Amino acid sequence: MTQGGRRIRYVVSRRAALGLLGAGAPLLVPAGPARAQPRRDRVSFLTNWRAQAEHGGFYQAQAAGLYRARGLEVELRQGGPQLNPAQLLLGGRVDMAMSNGIEALYFVRENLPFLCIGAIFQKDMQVLIAHPDTGVTGFESLRGRTLLLGTQARATWWPFLRDKYGLRDEQVRPYTFNLQPFLADRMLIQQGYLGSEPYSIRKAGVEPVTLLIHDAGFENYGTTIHIGRRTMVERREVIARFMDATLEGWDQYLKGPAGGFDTSGANALIKRDNPEMTDDLIAYGTRMMKEAGIVRSGDALTLGIGAMTEARWERFYRAVATVGVLPQDLDWRRAFALDFVNKGIGRA
């Protein structure tokens, strides 16, 4: 899959993970607080890509002092094209990492002691993008059309769409993470990320038609928080504080100035970490999250931001197992823990 024109690597390599674990690499944490300050518990969290609006709640918790108010010194580390969050998590180089629901199920498949403890996005922001006035009105209208998809998309949500809507593998061509083929051929359909490629396509003068993969019934949780089982047990109280502050940060970031919360500090941190991020793109990404109900929808409306339920995990697992993405006999309950969510924080 892609996010903002880049590959999101879902496959967990057990050999690579064990190699990192054996390397004895130290946990990367920020320098200790000044002596005059109270001692805070240090926590590191790695995002899945460079800083952007879609990470805004974490940056809001940092900028607004929500982490510090809970006695935490949090290092937010941004991901990038040369970083694999899953392998850094498996290797003990960070305490927690951002990912998605299907990767947590991969942990179970590979018998790795890591799991998901929260899902900020009730809807993954993966989309298919088409040109306007070409007859694309829904997933059924994709039959017979050429789709540009990356390797991971073909291994995860494409089999689900293919089987559900009667599509064929022969329709798929490689996605090169370049918008030019799409812009040059108005009959092409390509994958993308709701807060990224559609923005660039609009800048190029095309009003895109977007199909959110979630709306097809592929209920993958997005912007999930993954952690090692041992860390979760040994630092349970610290992790609980981190989660509460994070969920409150997301509530503030989405409400923004209209809801009485100053998000300028969070956006300044985003632009500091990622100078390519502009105010316009941040505003666009934030608007897309709100309009599509990425964070506030489904179970989150009653259970709060970050909500997860066993029923939805089972539904998603069975949907992907049916098309061969995961084994039919997987112990899917090992992929998650509900200990730190469903507290009503930020619910509508």
ABEGO torsion letter per residue (X at the ends): XBBGGBBBBABBBAAAAAAAAAAGBBBBBBBBBBAABBBBBBBBBBBABBBBAAAAAAAAAAAAGAAAAAGBBBBBBBBEAABBAAAAAAAGABABBBBBAAAAAAAAAAGBBBBBABBABABBABBBBBBBGAGBABAAAABGBBBBBBAAAAABAAAAAAAAAGBBAAABBBBAGBAAAAAABAABBBBBBAABAAAAAAAAGBBBBBBBAAAAGBBBBBGBBBBBAAAAAAAAAAAAAAAAAAAAAAAAAAAEAAAGBBAAAAAAAAAAABAABBAAAAAAAAAAAAAAGAABBEAAAAAEBGBBBAAAAAAAAAAAAAAGABBAABBAAAABBAAABGAGBGBX
